[in-house]
Structures are given as C-alpha cells and as structure tokens.
C-alpha cells in the first residue's frame, strides 16, 4: 500500500501580498500573509529588495534573515534584513 498523497489531498495556500515602492517606482518591500491578516499582526513574511544606482536589482533579503511568517508589515522599514 502506498503512503503517497494524492494531488487532491494537497491544499494550495494563496497569500495576500503587500508591496511598497520607493520614489523611483522600485519595489523595496514585499510581504505575504494569510488573507485577512492585519498589517499590524506578526504574521508576515517580508522581503527587502536592494538596487544599484541604475535601478538594477542587486539583492533580496528576508526580515530576520529567514522566510518565517513572524513579522509585522507596518514595521518593515525598521526590521533587520539579511
């Protein structure tokens, strides 16, 4: 007997995405959380995007250095990224 899951047994989760851009239109922060999550709740996975002087993307870092859903979107600018 097989212990493999059938495709119908796997649930796909669709996340809410929040975006924040700089004055040049470059994406600076991207957050994801379960739909309906408050932006003040510690349930967000947040990425920070860094660009060179020519608006070329050079780096993508995660808040707290991981991709856990444990950050507050409203605090994105003051979080530590690595």
N, C-alpha and C positions, 0 to 999 in steps of 0.2 A: 504494500500500500504506500502510495506516495505522500510525502508531507509537504509538497509544494502548494503554494496558494494559487488559486485560480485567478485570472485577471479581474473577475467580478468581485473578489474578496479584498482587493486593494483599493483604498479610498484616496482620491486625489484632493489635496487641500489647495484652495485658491486663496491667496493672501491679498489683503488691502495693501496698496503701495502708496507711500507718501514721497514726494520729491521736493527738493529745494535747490534753486538755481542762483548763481551769482549775477552781478550786473551785466556780464557779457553773455549771459544765456547758457553758461556751462553748468551742467549738473554737478552739484557739490555734495549733496547728501541724498541717499535713497534708503527708505525704511520699509520694512514689511512686517505685518502683524495679521492676526486673525481678523476677519471682517467684524466691524462693530467695536474694535478696540479703541479706547480713549488715547489720545496723543499724550496724555499725562500719566498713563499707566506704564509700568516697567515690563512691557510685553513685546517690545520692538527689536528686530534685528536691523542694525544700521550700518551702512557702508559710507565711506567718505572717498570722494574722487579728487585727485590732485592733477593739475595741468601745468605745462611749461608756459613760457611767455607767449607761445603761438597757439594757445588753446588746444594743444595736443595732450590727450590723456596720458599721464605718466605713471600713476599709481592708484590702486584701490586698496583701502584699508578698512578693517572692521572695528567697530566700537569694542573696547576692552580686548582687542586682539582675537576675538572669536566671533562665530556666527550664531551665538545663542540669542534667543528671544527674551532678553532680560534688561533692555534699556528703555529709556523714556525719550520718545521722539522730540518733545519740547526741549529737552536738554542736549540735543545733538551737537550744538556748537561748543559745548564745554566738556564733552566726553573725551577720553583718551583713545587714540586710534593707533593701531599697528597692524 
